[in-house]
């Protein structure tokens, strides 16, 4: 059943047409993603949909009484509000009652006077009357899952990731029919993204969202809406299916374009011959030629190209020697040492607040370690891509900003480019060069930030959440650039797809300042952690089983069988111990593919032996 339908919707901003004649529907339980290049109108489309319930639009039909909840990229929050005040800030009867109950609980904990007890009792009775205990239980359950514990913290004291968690939690408090989400995974750690994935897959409500997280798209979505060259296309299926169907559409377009070009060539030759007769038929033929020449053809503009020159690296690149850093009582980096080698591509994992951004700031000399040394080589030049692209002046144009870096640049192949030509390669056409930076979309500002970073010709790149606000096309090009980059790269990212493609080693941060090394990408790490967790559970299960005293009631076991049973118990413990020892290979930074393969083969052989021993042991227990 259709909840919301869009019919021939066109959106024009100033002199730029974002999309024309968009037509699609949002049905019950649809999980829809809107994709397309930065600046094509994805966020604008979501905003129009979110407002359509309260603001009528001639091109959008909304089911009467539709309940729609939306999440902006940067939700508004009063910095002076506590988490509790923010969660229950809406003036609904339920929110006011719950907030009053929490206030009375705090007062009663401090003062058990008759007056306070009376107010506390009244608040409790109102919760009973409105049947709000189940609602509050759901709220508390979601908050616990997201590790939001201290509800008295001020919003201004929270990290961007924690504020985003709170905004997400609110989405699931009340039942809704349509969720509209703009970049819901930005600023989240990977564990929270996976939690959000699970929640959205379980939701009965329809979802319309913009996200660049390709694993998220593939795992959650059932329909893709693409904005491409001002047109809107609808694809059934997840992200992988979309890619396949999109490739087929482009192939068909290219075939059609080839046929049109062939016909046009013949027609133009006829026109050049200048036939003397000017019959109606010939005039129609000329009109047809004009129509073919004026039509909107396949976009053949040059794709984004990251091919700037690379600076050579010296023998010493960067050495971290026993680096420790704390903020008050909070230890974020503990006695960490590492010698970087040319070509290293390291990903950083860890929960929000574990010190990942602090680590990059220590390398960039923006922070000083409490002890230890950060020692870069004399030829090492850092390029830092931060989370927010803060250094832009919103009142100057794109061209003015890039011209401050230089007016001429040399590409990787030695070609000299003017600032305007270079910007074209980064998908900023000449018509945009005078645009003020403050007028750019979030994704366009991020792309401009990337241009300026690479123009400084660094040989050691540091990325702090580089995928925030970048479209999938730019991400794919950036990934290819980094794969061929010969310098060093360190990446903090919640984008699992990006990490899997680019990095070959990980530094895993804990909340206690410990940093563990892991050889492999994100998926390798998660798979290994699952193996280790499974081994721990099996070891615990076997220990619990073999520690249970054998039954003596029937006395049916012979002395030899009792000895066999005892031997099997020791044998199974030995197998589990041996597997746990072999599993350490997967977290050893000096291990290679051959080590992984050998350890995996041995673990499989041990599993087979363990299964046989367990089967025999269980048979003896049954006999006893």
C-alpha positions in Angstrom: 0.0 0.0 0.0 1.3 3.5 -0.9 2.0 5.8 2.0 3.4 8.6 -0.1 3.6 9.1 -3.9 5.6 11.7 -5.9 4.4 12.6 -9.4 6.5 14.7 -11.8 8.2 16.7 -9.1 10.8 19.3 -10.4 13.2 21.2 -8.2 15.1 24.3 -9.3 17.4 26.2 -6.9 18.3 29.8 -8.1 19.3 29.0 -11.8 20.3 25.4 -11.2 17.8 22.5 -12.0 18.5 19.7 -9.5 16.0 17.2 -11.0 13.0 17.1 -13.3 9.7 15.1 -13.3 10.7 12.8 -10.4 8.0 10.1 -10.1 8.1 7.3 -7.5 6.1 6.0 -4.5 7.0 5.0 -0.9 5.1 1.9 0.0 4.7 0.1 3.4 8.0 -1.5 4.5 10.0 0.0 1.6 13.6 0.5 2.5 14.7 3.2 0.0 18.1 4.8 -0.5 18.6 8.0 -2.6 22.0 8.0 -4.4 23.7 10.4 -6.8 26.7 12.8 -7.0 27.1 15.7 -4.5 24.9 18.7 -5.3 22.4 16.7 -7.3 19.6 17.3 -4.8 19.5 14.2 -2.5 19.2 16.2 0.7 16.7 18.6 -0.9 14.5 15.7 -2.0 14.5 14.3 1.5 13.6 17.7 2.9 10.7 18.1 0.5 9.4 14.6 1.5 9.8 15.3 5.3 7.8 18.6 5.0 5.1 17.1 2.7 3.0 15.8 5.6 2.5 19.3 7.1 3.1 21.5 4.0 0.9 20.4 1.0 2.7 19.9 -2.3 0.8 19.6 -5.6 3.2 16.9 -6.8 3.1 14.8 -3.6 0.2 12.7 -2.4 0.3 11.8 1.3 -1.9 9.3 3.0 -4.2 11.0 5.5 -2.9 11.0 9.0 0.6 9.7 7.9 3.1 9.6 10.8 6.5 10.6 9.5 9.7 11.1 11.5 12.9 12.7 10.0 16.5 12.9 11.0 18.7 15.7 9.6 22.5 15.4 9.0 23.1 17.8 12.0 20.1 17.6 14.3 19.4 20.8 16.3 20.2 20.5 20.0 20.2 23.0 22.8 23.8 22.9 24.2 22.5 23.7 27.7 20.0 20.9 27.8 20.8 17.6 29.6 20.3 14.4 27.7 17.1 13.8 29.7 15.8 17.3 28.9 16.5 16.8 25.2 14.9 13.4 25.0 11.6 14.6 26.5 11.7 18.2 25.2 8.6 17.8 23.0 5.4 19.3 24.6 3.4 16.1 24.3 1.4 14.8 27.3 3.6 11.7 27.5 6.9 13.5 27.3 5.9 16.0 30.0 4.7 13.3 32.3 7.9 11.2 31.9 10.1 14.3 32.4 8.1 15.3 35.5 8.5 11.7 36.9 12.3 11.8 36.4 12.5 15.2 38.1 10.4 14.0 41.1 12.6 10.9 41.4 15.7 13.1 41.7 14.0 15.3 44.2 12.8 12.4 46.3 16.3 10.9 46.4 17.5 14.1 48.0 14.6 14.8 50.2 11.9 12.4 51.5 9.7 15.1 53.1 5.9 14.7 52.9 5.5 17.4 50.3 8.2 15.8 48.0 6.7 12.3 48.5 3.3 13.6 47.6 4.6 15.1 44.3 6.5 11.9 43.6 3.4 9.8 44.2 1.3 12.1 41.9 3.9 11.8 39.1 3.9 7.9 39.5 0.1 7.8 39.4 0.1 9.9 36.2 2.5 7.4 34.6 0.1 4.7 35.6 -2.9 6.6 34.2 -1.2 7.3 30.9 0.2 3.7 30.7 3.7 5.1 30.1 5.8 2.4 32.0 6.1 0.2 28.9 7.0 3.3 26.8 9.8 4.2 29.3 11.0 0.6 29.4 11.4 0.8 25.6 13.3 4.1 25.8 15.6 2.8 28.5 16.3 -0.4 26.6 17.3 1.5 23.5 19.5 3.9 25.5 21.2 0.9 27.2 21.9 -0.7 23.8 23.6 2.5 22.7 25.5 2.8 26.0 23.8 6.1 26.9 24.0 5.9 30.6 24.3 9.4 32.3 21.2 11.3 31.3 22.3 14.3 33.2 25.2 15.2 30.9 24.9 18.5 29.0 24.6 18.3 25.3 27.5 20.7 24.9 29.8 18.2 26.6 29.1 15.3 24.3 31.0 14.2 21.2 29.5 14.4 17.8 29.1 10.7 17.8 27.2 10.6 21.1 24.9 13.4 20.0 24.2 11.4 16.8 23.4 8.3 19.0 20.9 10.3 21.0 19.2 11.6 17.8 19.0 8.0 16.5 17.6 6.6 19.8 14.7 9.1 19.5 13.8 7.6 16.1 12.7 4.4 17.7 10.9 5.6 20.8 7.6 6.2 19.0 5.9 4.2 16.4 6.0 5.8 12.9 5.1 4.8 9.4 7.9 6.6 7.4 11.5 7.3 8.5 13.4 10.0 6.5 17.1 9.8 7.3 19.8 12.0 5.9 23.3 10.4 6.4 22.3 8.5 9.5 25.8 6.8 9.8 27.9 9.9 9.9 29.9 10.3 13.1 29.0 6.8 14.3 31.4 4.1 15.3 31.2 0.8 13.5 29.4 -1.0 16.3 26.7 1.6 16.4 26.3 1.4 12.6 25.8 -2.3 12.8 23.3 -1.8 15.6 21.4 0.7 13.4 21.5 -1.8 10.5 19.8 -4.3 12.7 17.2 -1.9 14.0 16.2 -0.6 10.5 16.0 -4.2 9.1 13.5 -5.0 11.9 11.5 -1.8 11.4 8.0 -2.3 10.0 7.9 1.4 8.9 9.1 2.5 5.4 12.5 4.2 5.2 13.8 6.8 2.8 17.5 7.7 3.4 20.6 9.1 2.0 23.8 7.3 2.9 27.2 6.7 1.3 27.8 3.5 3.3 27.8 0.8 0.7 27.6 -2.2 3.0 24.7 -0.4 4.8 23.0 0.1 1.4 23.5 -3.5 0.5 22.3 -5.0 3.8 19.3 -2.7 4.4 17.8 -1.4 1.2 15.2 -2.9 -1.0 14.9 0.0 -3.5 17.3 2.5 -4.9 16.4 6.0 -6.3 19.2 7.5 -8.3 19.4 11.2 -9.3 21.6 11.3 -12.5 21.9 14.2 -14.9 18.7 15.8 -13.5 16.7 12.7 -14.1 15.4 10.3 -11.4 15.6 6.5 -11.9 14.1 3.8 -9.7 15.7 0.4 -9.2 14.2 -2.5 -7.3 16.7 -4.4 -5.1 19.7 -3.6 -2.9 22.9 -1.8 -3.8 24.5 -4.7 -5.7 21.4 -5.1 -7.8 21.3 -1.4 -8.5 24.9 -1.4 -9.8 24.0 -4.3 -12.2 20.9 -2.5 -13.4 22.6 0.8 -13.7 25.4 -0.7 -15.9 22.7 -2.2 -18.1 21.0 1.2 -18.4 24.2 2.9 -19.4 25.0 0.2 -21.9 21.6 0.7 -23.5 22.1 4.5 -23.5 25.4 4.1 -25.2 23.9 1.8 -27.8 21.1 4.3 -28.5 23.6 7.2 -28.6 25.7 5.3 -31.1 22.6 4.8 -33.3 21.6 8.4 -33.1 25.1 9.6 -34.0 25.1 7.3 -37.0 21.7 8.6 -38.2 22.8 12.2 -37.5 26.0 11.8 -39.5 24.0 10.6 -42.6 21.5 13.4 -42.2 24.2 16.1 -41.9 25.9 14.8 -45.0 22.5 15.1 -46.9 22.1 18.6 -45.5 25.6 19.7 -46.7 24.8 18.7 -50.2 22.2 21.5 -50.2 19.4 20.0 -52.3 17.6 22.6 -54.5 14.1 21.5 -53.8 12.5 22.8 -50.7 9.5 20.5 -50.4 7.5 20.0 -47.2 9.1 16.5 -46.8 12.6 18.0 -47.0 11.7 20.7 -44.4 10.5 18.0 -42.1 13.8 16.2 -42.6 15.7 19.4 -41.6 13.5 19.8 -38.5 14.3 16.2 -37.5 18.1 16.9 -37.8 17.7 20.0 -35.6 15.8 18.0 -33.0 18.5 15.3 -32.9 21.2 17.9 -32.5 19.3 19.7 -29.7 18.4 16.6 -27.7 19.9 15.8 -24.4 22.4 13.0 -25.0 24.5 10.8 -22.8 26.7 12.9 -20.5 30.3 12.4 -21.6 31.9 15.0 -19.3 35.2 13.9 -17.8 35.0 12.0 -14.6 36.6 13.0 -11.3 40.4 12.4 -11.7 42.8 12.3 -8.7 46.2 12.3 -10.5 48.3 14.9 -8.8 52.1 14.4 -8.5 53.6 12.6 -5.5 56.5 13.9 -3.4 59.4 11.5 -2.7 59.8 10.1 0.8 63.1 9.8 2.7 64.5 6.8 4.4 63.0 7.7 7.8 59.3 8.5 7.5 57.9 8.6 11.0 58.8 7.0 14.3 56.6 6.9 17.4 58.6 6.1 20.5 56.8 5.1 23.7 54.1 7.8 23.2 51.7 8.3 26.0 48.8 10.9 26.2 46.2 11.5 28.9 43.5 14.1 29.4 43.1 14.4 33.2 42.4 10.9 34.5 41.6 9.6 31.1 44.4 7.7 29.4 43.9 7.7 25.6 47.4 6.5 24.3 49.5 4.2 26.4 53.2 3.7 25.7 52.8 3.2 21.9 55.7 2.7 19.5 55.7 2.2 15.8 58.2 2.8 12.9 56.3 3.6 9.7 57.5 2.1 6.4 56.8 3.4 2.8 53.5 2.3 1.4 51.9 1.4 4.8 48.1 1.8 4.7 46.7 1.6 8.3 43.1 1.8 9.4 42.2 2.8 12.9 39.3 1.2 14.8 37.8 1.9 18.2 34.8 3.3 20.0 34.0 7.0 20.1 36.2 8.8 22.7 38.9 6.1 22.5 41.5 8.6 21.3 41.6 8.0 17.5 41.5 11.7 16.5 44.0 12.5 19.4 46.4 10.0 17.8 46.4 11.9 14.5 46.8 15.2 16.2 49.8 13.9 18.0 51.4 12.9 14.7 50.5 16.3 13.2 52.2 18.0 16.2 48.8 19.7 17.1 49.1 18.0 20.5 52.2 17.2 22.6 52.6 13.8 24.2 52.9 13.5 27.9 55.9 11.3 27.4 57.6 9.6 24.5 58.5 11.1 21.1 56.9 11.7 17.7 59.8 11.9 15.2 59.0 12.6 11.5 61.6 12.3 8.7 62.9 15.5 7.1 61.2 14.7 3.8 57.9 13.7 5.3 55.0 16.1 4.4 51.7 15.5 6.1 48.3 16.1 4.5 45.4 16.1 7.0 41.8 15.6 5.9 39.8 16.3 9.1 36.1 15.5 9.9 34.6 18.9 9.3 36.6 20.8 6.7 36.7 23.8 9.0 39.4 26.0 7.3 37.2 27.4 4.6 36.2 31.1 4.4 32.5 30.9 3.3 32.6 34.4 1.8 35.2 33.7 -0.9 34.6 31.8 -4.2 35.9 28.3 -5.1 38.4 29.8 -7.6 39.7 32.4 -5.1 40.4 29.7 -2.5 42.2 27.4 -4.9 44.2 30.4 -6.4 45.6 31.1 -3.0 47.3 27.7 -3.2 48.6 28.3 -6.7 47.6 29.3 -10.2 49.2 26.5 -12.1 49.6 22.8 -11.1 51.4 19.8 -12.6 49.5 16.6 -12.9 50.9 13.1 -12.4 51.7 12.7 -16.1 53.6 16.0 -16.2 50.7 18.0 -17.8 50.5 21.7 -16.6 47.0 22.7 -15.6 45.6 26.1 -14.7 43.5 26.4 -11.5 40.3 26.4 -13.4 41.2 23.3 -15.5 42.2 21.5 -12.4 38.9 22.3 -10.7 37.1 20.9 -13.8 38.9 17.6 -13.2 37.5 17.6 -9.7 33.9 18.1 -11.0 33.8 21.9 -10.5 32.8 23.2 -14.0 33.5 26.8 -15.0 30.0 27.8 -14.2 30.6 27.1 -10.5 34.0 28.8 -10.1 32.5 32.0 -8.8 30.2 30.2 -6.4 30.9 31.2 -2.7 32.1 28.3 -0.6 29.3 29.0 1.9 26.8 28.2 -0.9 28.2 24.7 -1.5 26.6 21.5 -0.3 28.4 19.5 2.5 29.7 17.0 -0.1 30.9 19.7 -2.5 32.9 21.4 0.4 34.4 18.0 1.3 35.4 17.5 -2.4 37.0 21.0 -2.5 38.8 20.1 0.7 40.2 17.0 -0.9 41.4 19.0 -4.0 43.3 21.5 -1.8 44.8 18.7 0.4 46.2 16.9 -2.6 47.5 20.1 -4.2 49.9 20.5 -1.3 51.6 17.4 -2.6 51.8 15.4 0.7 53.5 12.0 1.0 51.9 11.0 4.3 48.0 11.2 4.3 46.0 11.3 7.4 42.2 10.9 7.1 39.7 11.5 9.9 36.3 10.2 8.8 37.0 11.0 5.1 33.8 9.4 3.8 31.4 11.8 5.6 29.3 13.7 3.0 31.3 12.4 0.0 29.2 10.8 -2.7 29.8 7.2 -3.8 31.4 8.3 -7.1 34.0 10.4 -5.3 34.6 7.6 -2.7 35.3 5.1 -5.5 37.8 7.4 -7.2 39.5 8.3 -3.8 39.8 4.5 -3.1 41.5 3.9 -6.4 43.8 6.9 -5.8 44.8 5.6 -2.4 45.4 2.0 -3.6 48.0 3.4 -6.1 49.4 6.0 -3.6 53.1 5.1 -2.8 53.3 7.1 0.4 51.8 6.3 3.8 48.1 6.5 4.7 46.4 6.4 8.1 42.6 6.3 8.0 40.0 6.7 10.8 36.7 5.6 9.2 33.4 4.1 10.1 32.9 3.1 6.4 33.5 -0.6 6.4 33.6 -0.9 2.6 36.2 1.9 2.4 38.4 0.3 5.0 38.1 -3.1 3.3 39.3 -1.7 0.0 42.1 0.5 1.1 43.9 -0.6 4.3 46.0 -3.7 4.9 46.7 -3.3 8.6 44.7 -2.0 11.6 45.4 -0.3 14.9 42.6 -1.2 17.3 42.0 1.3 20.1 40.5 0.4 23.5 39.0 2.9 25.9 41.9 2.4 28.3 44.7 3.7 26.0 45.7 0.2 24.7 46.5 0.0 21.0 46.6 -3.5 19.4 48.0 -4.2 15.9 46.2 -6.5 13.5 47.3 -7.6 10.0 44.4 -7.4 7.6 41.4 -5.2 6.8 38.1 -4.7 8.7 36.3 -7.8 7.5 39.4 -9.9 8.3 39.4 -8.4 11.8 35.7 -9.0 12.5 36.0 -12.6 11.2 39.0 -13.3 13.4 37.2 -11.8 16.5 34.3 -14.1 15.8 36.6 -17.1 15.6 38.3 -16.1 18.9 34.9 -15.5 20.6 33.6 -18.8 19.4 36.8 -20.5 20.7 36.3 -18.8 24.1 32.7 -20.0 24.3 33.7 -23.6 23.3 36.5 -23.6 25.8 34.2 -22.4 28.6 31.5 -24.9 27.6 34.0 -27.8 27.6 35.5 -26.8 31.0 32.0 -26.5 32.4 31.0 -29.9 31.0 34.1 -31.8 32.1 34.0 -30.2 35.6 30.6 -31.8 36.2 31.1 -35.0 38.2 30.2 -38.2 36.3 27.0 -39.9 37.4 27.7 -42.9 39.6 24.1 -44.1 40.1 24.0 -47.0 37.6 27.7 -48.0 37.8 27.5 -49.4 34.3 31.0 -48.2 33.2 33.9 -50.6 33.4 37.2 -49.4 34.9 38.7 -49.2 31.4 35.8 -47.0 30.3 36.2 -44.8 33.3 39.9 -44.3 32.5 38.9 -43.6 28.8 36.4 -41.0 30.0 39.0 -39.3 32.1 41.5 -39.3 29.2 38.9 -37.9 26.8 38.2 -35.0 29.2 41.9 -34.1 29.4 42.2 -34.5 25.7 39.3 -32.1 24.9 40.8 -29.5 27.2 44.1 -29.9 25.4 42.4 -29.5 22.0 40.7 -26.2 23.1 43.9 -24.9 24.5 45.8 -25.7 21.3 43.1 -23.9 19.2 43.3 -20.8 21.4 47.0 -20.8 20.9 46.7 -21.1 17.1 44.1 -18.3 17.0 46.8 -15.8 18.3 48.3 -16.1 14.8 45.4 -14.0 13.4 46.2 -11.0 15.7 50.0 -11.2 15.3 51.2 -8.3 13.2 54.2 -10.3 11.9 51.9 -13.1 10.5 51.4 -13.5 6.8 48.9 -15.3 4.5 50.9 -18.5 4.7 50.7 -18.4 8.5 46.9 -17.7 8.4 46.4 -20.6 6.0 48.4 -23.0 8.1 46.7 -22.0 11.3 43.3 -22.3 9.7 44.1 -25.8 8.4 45.3 -27.0 11.9 42.3 -25.5 13.6 40.0 -27.4 11.2 41.9 -30.7 11.9 41.6 -30.1 15.7 37.9 -29.4 15.4 37.4 -32.8 13.6 39.4 -34.6 16.4 37.5 -32.6 19.1 34.1 -33.6 17.5 35.1 -37.3 17.6 36.3 -37.1 21.2 33.1 -35.3 22.3 30.9 -37.9 20.6 32.7 -40.7 22.3 32.6 -38.9 25.7 28.9 -38.2 25.4 28.3 -41.9 24.6 30.1 -42.9 27.8 28.1 -40.3 29.9 24.9 -41.7 28.5 26.0 -45.3 29.3 26.9 -44.3 32.8 
